[in-house]
């Protein structure tokens, strides 16, 4: 069965004009340059954000220099697991001062994460040497590695944790 295009009907003529117009817009897109550069989202897509997120630099931290990053007063929140420092500011509800894991903020959370304990005795004092974690069982070490994988996929690694006198 052969179909013959009939441009005599208004519907076919309108469809042909619409198709030609659409093809013309695709083949020859508008090249007009906007008079002003958009600076914020208004009615459509804007390629320029209102503000850029702060730059995160990879740094070496000690327990003493990590401690101020506990999220108090709305500041950044960092924590360390097995000498890897993560910026967990995006998870403020969990790691902030009032969060479930708030006692790990600004601290080495290795032992607590390995043992699944939020107790304060899981934390090493900031003026003491780093916890060597030598007494952890293999399942606790695997648990800690699971937390490292979780954090690595969710948060920015922003540094490493070293002894107080090493920095």
N, C-alpha and C positions, 0 to 999 in steps of 0.2 A: 504494500500500500504506500503510495508516494504522497508526500505532503507538499503542497504548493503554498509558498508564502503569499499572503494576500495583504497588501498594504492599503487596500481600499477601506478596511474597517478601522474605525478610530482607536480601538483597543490595540490592534497590532501596530499601528503607527505610533501610538504613545509608548508602547513597550520598546520598539526599535529606537526611538529617540532617547529613552531612558538608558538603554544598554549602550548606545553610542556615547552618551554623556558620561556614563560610569567608566567606560574604557578610556575615554579621553582624560579623565581625572587620574586614572592609574598610570597611563602612559606619559602624560604631561602634568605632573603634580605642580601645585602652586609653589613658586620660588620667592614669594614676597617675604621680606625680612620684617619682623615686628619692629615698630618704632621704639618700644621700650622693652628691656629685658625683664621677663617675669621674675619676681622675687619671692612669691609665695603661692600656695595653692588657692585658686579662686573658683573657677568654673570647670576646670578640666585638668588634664595632666600638666604638671609643672616640673621641669627638669632641675630646678634649683631649690634645694631644701632651705627652710627658714634658717636653720643653723646646722653646722656639721657637728657630729659627735666628737668628743675630745680624743686626741691622739693618745694611744696607749704605747708606751715605750717598754721594751724588755729591759728589766733592771735586776740587779742583785740586791736581795733583801736579807736582813738579819732579823732574828726575833724582835729586837728592839725597834728596828725601822719599819717592820711590818705592823706592829701593834697599833699605830695611829690610824690605820685603814680599817676601822671597825664599823664604819657607817654612821657613827654618831654625828649629829648635826647635819645629816643629809649627805655626808661625804662618801667617797668611794669605799667599797668593801672588797678586801682581798683576803684570801686564806691560802694556806699551803697544805699540800698533801705529798708526802715523800719528796720533799724539796722542790716541788713544782708549785709556783705561785699562780693562782687563778684570780681574775677580776670577776667577782660574782655580784657586782653592783646591780646587774639586771635582775637578780633574784633577791632583791631587798626584802621581800616578804618572808623569805626563808632564812636569809643570812644577816639581816639587819638586826639592830639592837633588840627588837621585840619579836624576832623570828624564832622559829623552832630550833634552828642551828646557830642562833645568834652568838653563843659563847665561842664558836669557832672563828668568828670574824676578827681579822687582824692577827690570827694565830696559826700555829702549825696544828692542823686537824688530823694528822696521820693516824694517831692511836685511836682517837674517837671514831673516825670513819672505819677503821679496821675492825674495831670491836662493836660497832653499832651502838655506841654509848655517847650520850650528851653530857655525862657527868663532868664536873669541873676538874676532878682528879685525873681525867684523861689528858689534860693540858699540861705542858711543861712550862714552868715559869720563864718569862722572857729574858731573865738574866742568867738562866742556866744553859748548859750545853744542849744542843739539839738531841731529841729522843732518837736513839739508834734503832729502836724497834726490834732488838735482837730476841726478845722473848715472845714475839708473836708466833702463833701457830700458822701452819701453811694455809688453812682455810681463812684465817684472818688476813693474811697477806693477799690472798686472792680477792677477798672482799675489798681491801684497800685498792687493789688494781682495778676492780670494777668501778669504784668511785672515780678513779683517775680517768678511766675511759669515758664515764658519764660526763665528768666536768670538761674533758677535752673536746667533747662533741657539742657542749652547750655554752661554755664560757671561754673567754680569751685567756690564753696563757700569757702572763705579763712579766714573769721573772722566775728566778730561782732563789731558794732559801739556803743560806749558808750560816755557819757559826758566827756569833757576835764579833769575834776578833778577826774574822776572815775578810770582812768587807773593807 
